[in-house]
Amino acid sequence: MKRGRATRGRETSKTGRAGVKTDRARVATLRRATAAAASALAACLALAAPAWGGPGSAAPSAGGAALDQVAIATSAGLLVTGLLLWLGLRHRSGRSRALERAAEFASRLTGMPGFVALPAAISTISLQAAALGLYWDISLHIDNGRDPGPLANPSHYFILLGLLGVFAAGWLAMVLPKGRPSPAAVRLAGDWWAPLGGILLAACGSFALLGFPLDDISHRLFGQDVTLWGPTHLMMLGGAAMSLVAMLVLFTEGRLALRSASAAEPPPVRAGRVRLTAERLRRIRLIFTSGGLLIGLSIFQGEFDFGVPQFNQLFQPALIALAAGWALLCARLIGGRGASFAAVGLYLLVRGALSAIVGGVFGETLPHFPLYLAEAAAVELAALAVGTRRPYRLALVAGLSIGTVGTVAEYGWSHVWMPLPWPAAVFPEVLVVGVVGGVAGAIVGAFTASGVRLDPRNVAAPRPLALVVAAALAVGGLFAYLGSTTAPRNARVLGTIEQTTAGPTREGYLTVRVVPASLVKDPNWFNVTSWQGRTHLRLTRLVQVAPGIWRSERPVPLSGHWKSMIRFHQGRTLAAVPVYLPADRAIPAPEVPASGRFDRAFVPDRQVLQRERKRDVPGWLWGTAGAIVLMLSSLLLAALAGGLVRLSRAELQRVQKSGASAKPVTPTATTVSR
């Protein structure tokens, strides 16, 4: 018997030692995997340092940022990365409960699993900070021009910390769960299963952060691109916007985790007389996340919102319809009746607050925004008419309604509050691009919502995938067509200035004769744009006083830091004539004086608005840089689409293995079609 006890003791000892070795091996594996992920972020932040680390100077650089504070900026980035790495490693190895306690606290407040609740709170705050920083940054550049140094622009801190917060939220979602959090989770190493939504959220944050170093490289190669639609700027905007899709996936995984655990429903929460059950709270979260997606998709309209677009005006109705179709149909399908209006309500609340802060509190140029109310009504009526059981049929009807009814409403709104109203002459084209954008956006919205509703027939099957690809190609083709603009040949302006104010605040009325006189006919806009004068943007309309002769409605700035130019857009023609441009030693560029009389040719619009761009860069280098950004963007979108497919398939496979009957994740799966 003693021998038996000894044998069992030795076996137990061996088993214990084996278990310890296994645990150590797992910890080592986790360390290596975590270190690899953190190293990638560290490299991203280290490369980003030049883009946001540099002292102010009297002559702001027209190329890359100054390098003398790179070491400090890099150290700060590595410190943040190290903190995230340290927290994640200690949590995964069980040596710290700090993250666990924070997640448990967030879970108690929200009723969601901790791996969803804590990252959701962080990403929500981070995206709000990034949005404030974005609109503030745009207004600062419109009013003041280039930064004296990246660290001298306070809005940059909001943007950088906001995007870093998005990545941190995804990273924490990846490291928080113990065990497999959902059927769609991805095994990273050993027993480390990361939520799919967390991986996608971290990918969106990384993609956006990668825009910082690439932006600085772009400035060094091509000069500063003073436009919101610079390729690297679009990476930052796109990563932030697409993080809302990742959040929809993460919320769905949280619901699946609660179902798998058979957890008891949290008690209802009362907000006044309203009784909010856990199911209703989940629905509200999904609706508001769709509202956040509408906010994110609308940021691409920023240049039109402020009144200095450098692209075809038809982009604006196309982008509005695309955003409405995607976000509002998604909200309606996952949130039920009235969800589209709720999403628009959140959008109007946030955008109204941003405009009040930027234009009122900060005193910068005011950002405007579309209403989306008619588009929400179009989606709701379409759902009542055709139901929601066939989401792509609804997408076609809702998209057509958005492109027609919604576009007509936005046409009217553009004449009420937008800086550059849509002229009646282009109304037929506005409807065409609105329909293309609305239908394409609605198809993607149906695809997104079907993934969140765990409906593989409408996500993973060949037909919906083909529809999404077709929608993407249609939007890409439309944007490629609209992006091609020209300047008129052998066209000139003979200008006369009638001075009203002399000295450092010189202003005057501008009268111009256009040669040939027939050039300007039903223009999208024909005005004097004055910006970067250390105060608000000024758009001064040119009024026709005789055939081929136009006069400014009011005096225009002609001195100091102001840059005043005649801007002309008609059809695919987008051109400008400089009236007054100050000398810029950093480019270098000479002064274009505001002479009493001048004779100047029309040139491409960007040649005046983007003086900082280098003119001697070979075309193949531009093409290569654009192809790299396009490839990275396509990979992110493909990852999000693949994530929605995996999410819908994973739950179906779990149900099939367990032999249980499938239950809807949201009430919409059974009640929305009523």
Buried (B, 14 or more C-beta within 10 A) or exposed (E): EEEEEEEEEEEEEEEEEEEEEEEEEBBEBBBEBBEEBBEBBBBBBBBBBBBBBBEEEEEBBBBBBBEEBBEEBBEBBBEBBEEBBEBBBBBBBEEBEEBBEBBBBBBEEBBBBBBBBBBBBBBBBBBBBBBBBBBBBBBBBBBBBBBBBBBEBEBBBBBBBBBBBBBBBBBBBBBBBBEBBBBBBBEBBBBBBBBBBBBBBBBBBBBBBBBBBBBBBBBBBBBBBBBBBBBBBBBBBBBBBBBBBBBBBBBBBBBBBBBBEEEEEBEEBEEEEEEBBBEBBBBBBBBBBBBBBBBBBBBBBBBBBBBBBBBBBBBBBBBBBBBBBBBBBBBBBBBBBBBBBBBBBBBBEBBEEBBEBBBEEBEBBBBBBBBBBBBBBBBBBBBEEBBBEEBBBBBBBBBBBBBBBBBBBBBEBBEEEBBBBBBEEBBEBBBBBBBBBBBBBBBBBBBBBBBBBBBBEBBBBEEBBEBBEEBBEBBEEBBEEBEEBEBBEEBBBBBBBEEEEEEEEBBBBBBBBBBEEEBBEEBBBBBBBBBBBEBBBBBBEBEEEEEBBBBBBEBBBBBBBBBBBBBBBBBEBBBBBBBBBBEBEBBEBEEBBBBEEBEBBBBBBBBBBBBBBBEEEEEEEEEEBEEEBEEBBEEBBEBBBEBBBBBBBBBBEBBEEEEEEEEBBBBBBEEBBE
